[in-house]
Amino acid sequence: MDIHAPLLAGLVDYAGLFPPASLPLDEALADYDKHLRGADAAMLGRFVLPVAALDKLVPWLETTWNAERPLRLSLLCSLDDLPAVGSFVGARSAVTVEALEMRLPADHMAGDWLDEVSALLARGDLADLELYTELPPDRDAELILALGQRQSQHPMRRLGAKLRCGGVTKDLVPSDERIAGVLVMARDAGVPLKFTAGLHHPVRGMDFTEDVPMHGFLNVYGAALLAHAEDLSSVALAPILADTDPQSFGCDDGGFSWRDHKVTAEQLAILRANFLGGYGSCSFDDPVTDLRSLALLK
């Protein structure tokens, strides 16, 4: 694979502030800046930041960050934070807020909540931001359907879902069946996806959470790509998600392959641009090092 291959470009949204890394803000920003200046920078996406940390970010921007290169952010926030986010976006030229990541409150209906969020996002400096709403484990269908309906009403805005693929305990690792179901539902509803947590490694089973194998990012993205490119069912996606053989996967300037299945570079570029965002990871070194250790990265 080439670090500039369409699948890998901007794939990892750096989330060094979060477990298990849990770095202080200044260390996480310095680490991100180091990777941006490194040989593998093409694989690096946005810096994931909770909105509560914006106040701490400002002095660092004023004293440390190279203003010639805007800091690309994906902000974790709530509905109540949106006015403050709008004020921040409009006042900071050294920062580019590109996306918001939010959670559907447990006591809200998905459609009503999304209507409220969309109304606030339509104002001023928030109008161009992507929105990803995290999928609660028992409400996948409700939220994806609501997102799809509103995406069709606002085709210029990216209203997506975020799927958590792992965590520090095994109950946070979703089953293959759930991931496959989300991929198919999102495809059918025209809903973009991004992922977070648990995807430190390229291929399934390279690490474990307690006794549960961690999902691989090539497995998850490969299944998502082929769900679109070949209209595969959730049953057909299961072997891709479960595959532990690195040699099953290929990715280069010509596209992506899994065994005998192929997604062309043209298809891949369209799918990444419109339906498949990056994934949040507290480590950037792990995925890059692992790709090289498997001889999957030049």
WOKA-V732788 format. One record per backbone hydrogen bond with DSSP energy under -0.5 kcal/mol. NH is the residue of the N-H (numbers start at 1). CO is the residue of the C=O. Records with the same first field share a line. If there is no record, write none. Layout:
# WOKA-V732788
NH->CO + CO
This chain:
# WOKA-V732788
5->2
8->5
9->5
10->42
11->8
12->43
13->11 + 279
14->12 + 46
15->281
18->15
21->18
22->18
23->16
28->24
29->25
30->26
31->27
32->28
33->29
34->30
35->31
36->32
37->33
38->35
41->38
43->40
44->41
45->12
47->72
48->14 + 46
49->47 + 74
51->76
53->50
54->51
57->53
58->54
59->55
60->56
61->57
62->58
63->59
64->60
65->60
67->65
69->66
71->94
72->70
73->71 + 96
74->47
75->99
76->49
77->75 + 101
81->78
82->78 + 79
85->81
86->82
87->83
88->84
89->85
90->86
91->87 + 88
92->88 + 89
93->91
95->92
96->71
97->95
98->73 + 96
99->73
100->130
101->75
102->132
104->134
105->103
108->105
113->109
114->110
115->111
116->112
117->113
118->114
119->115
120->116
121->117
122->118
123->120
126->123
127->124
129->126
130->98
131->158
132->100
133->160
134->102 + 132
135->162
136->134
139->136
143->139
144->140
145->141
146->142
147->143
148->144
149->145
150->146
151->147
152->148
153->149
154->150
157->154
159->157
160->131 + 158
161->192
162->133
163->194
164->162
165->196 + 197
172->169
173->170
174->172
179->175
180->176
181->177
182->178
183->179
184->180
185->181
186->182
187->183
188->184
189->185
190->186 + 187
191->186
193->275
194->161
195->278
196->163
197->280
204->243
205->214
206->203
209->212
210->208
212->209
214->207
217->201
218->202
219->202
220->216
221->217
222->218
223->219
224->220
225->221
226->222
227->223
228->224
229->225
230->226
232->226
237->233
238->234
240->237
241->237
242->238
243->239 + 240
246->244
248->245
249->246
250->257
252->255
255->252
256->263
257->250
258->261
259->248
261->258
263->256
265->254
268->264
269->265
270->266
271->267
272->268
273->269
274->270
275->271
276->271
277->193 + 275
279->11
280->195
281->13
288->284
289->285
290->286
291->287
292->288
293->289
294->290
295->292
296->291
297->291
298->1
